[in-house]
């Protein structure tokens, strides 16, 4: 697919997750740009520096919470000339859900989305993936990273040792513990920042993409999340890719996921009215 000119091409906003930076989207940025899309991959507040710099000094992100991150992206989206396509990975998927609930975007894709308030399944692999942070309450206001072994289990369990190491070196950074604590304990907080209106019929269409081998956000979590929208007339769909780890946007096979997401937006959501060539 290709667009005629810059005025016909819709903007795609890619939202990264916890423990990575916009660099995790590097393949998708190049791929969508080559197809004529205008692509933005803004960093979370406090995560605007390179991976190597953030490893040396993650203090700018310490204490950042989900509300600050969502408000940051809302400001970016509202400043665009036209509503964009929103695609988020992991906690970025939860942020996409929250932005759609606020009336933003023309379509949303939540890739291996972290759970919003109301999602009940809590698999043991999720607990194992996050316990190094959640097991120490003092981490709430810190920026905390994962060891290579922890990253391999949580993000890269389907990759070889060499591939996992390369991904860890390329993408991993410490993450604000507050985000993880807010997400993990949302169901115990009546005013949790991750709450959305599942019956909102005015929001744009939403696609969930899950991975069959994801440890940190197993497919059962995304299926449960998608089912919560069943009482809304707004379009909500679910697709599962077998054999995919949490690092699906960067591991081999990323193009299949990226192409499915965009094809769904263009062909199923019926949202774009620009001529294609």
Secondary structure as UniProt FT lines:
FT   TURN            6..8
FT   STRAND          11..15
FT   TURN            18..19
FT   HELIX           22..25
FT   HELIX           26..34
FT   TURN            35..36
FT   STRAND          38..40
FT   TURN            45..46
FT   HELIX           51..56
FT   HELIX           59..61
FT   TURN            62..63
FT   HELIX           66..78
FT   STRAND          85..89
FT   HELIX           91..101
FT   TURN            102..103
FT   STRAND          107..111
FT   TURN            117..118
FT   HELIX           124..134
FT   HELIX           137..141
FT   STRAND          143..144
FT   HELIX           148..154
FT   TURN            157..158
FT   HELIX           161..171
FT   STRAND          175..176
FT   HELIX           177..184
FT   HELIX           186..188
FT   TURN            190..191
FT   TURN            193..194
FT   TURN            198..199
FT   STRAND          205..211
FT   TURN            212..213
FT   TURN            216..217
FT   HELIX           219..227
FT   TURN            228..231
FT   STRAND          236..241
FT   TURN            242..243
FT   TURN            246..250
FT   TURN            252..253
FT   HELIX           254..263
FT   HELIX           264..268
//
